[in-house]
Amino acid sequence: MNARTGAATAPSLVALGMDRWRVLDGAGVVIGVVDALLRPEGTCYRARRYRWSSRSFVDVGEFWRRDDAVAVLRRG
């Protein structure tokens, strides 16, 4: 959330190669990663949330659109 307006700040993506992106919240804190996966049906995107308590990633799901994978991480 933006402290002044109360509006949610869109997450930002940092490319970590050709098929992986780090997802940062509005404050620049890592909330997860999105991986592009090649499937027979086409490319899908796997969202993985970073869990600070265990310093590991947890699979959230696979999506046909990268924006959907990012959105699920943003929603917490």
N, C-alpha and C positions, 0 to 999 in steps of 0.2 A: 504494500500500500504506500502511496505517496503521502508523506506526513502532512503536507499542506492541504491537499485536496481530498484525501481519502480514496483516491482512484488507484486501482491496481496498476502497477507498472509492468509492462510487457517484459517477459524474460528475454535475455540475449543469448545468442549462440556463438560459440568459438569453435572453429573448425580444428579438429585434431587429426586430420588426414582426409582422405577421399570419402570415407564412409562413416565417420564418427564426429559428433558434435558435443561439446560440453555445454550444458544449459545452466545459466546464471540467473538468479532472481534480480529484481531491480536494484538491490544493494550490492550486487556483484558476488553474492555467495553462491557456491556450487549447489545446485539442487538435483543434478543428475546428468545422465548422458543419453544420447539418442544414437543408435547404430542403424545403418542401412544394411538390409539383408536381402540377398538375391534369392528369390523363390521361383519355382516353375511358372507361377501365375504372374510374377512381376516383382518389383522391389517393394518390400515392406520395411517398416521402421519400428525398432524395439526401444521402448522407454525403460530406463533403469534409474531408480531413485537412489541418491546417495544417502546412506544412513550414518549420521555423524557418530552415534553412540557405538557402533561396531566398526566404523571406518570401512564400510563395504557397500556394494551396490545390491539392490533388490529389484528383480524384474517386476515391472508394472503391467506390461502388455505389449502386443504387436499391433500396428496400425498401418493402413494403406497410405496414409498421408503423414508427412513429417510434422506438419502443423498440429495434427491430432496428438501425436506422441509428445510434442512439447507442451500442449495444452493440459494433458493429464498430469504432467509433472508440476505445472504451474498451480493447478488446483490443490495440490498437496495431498 
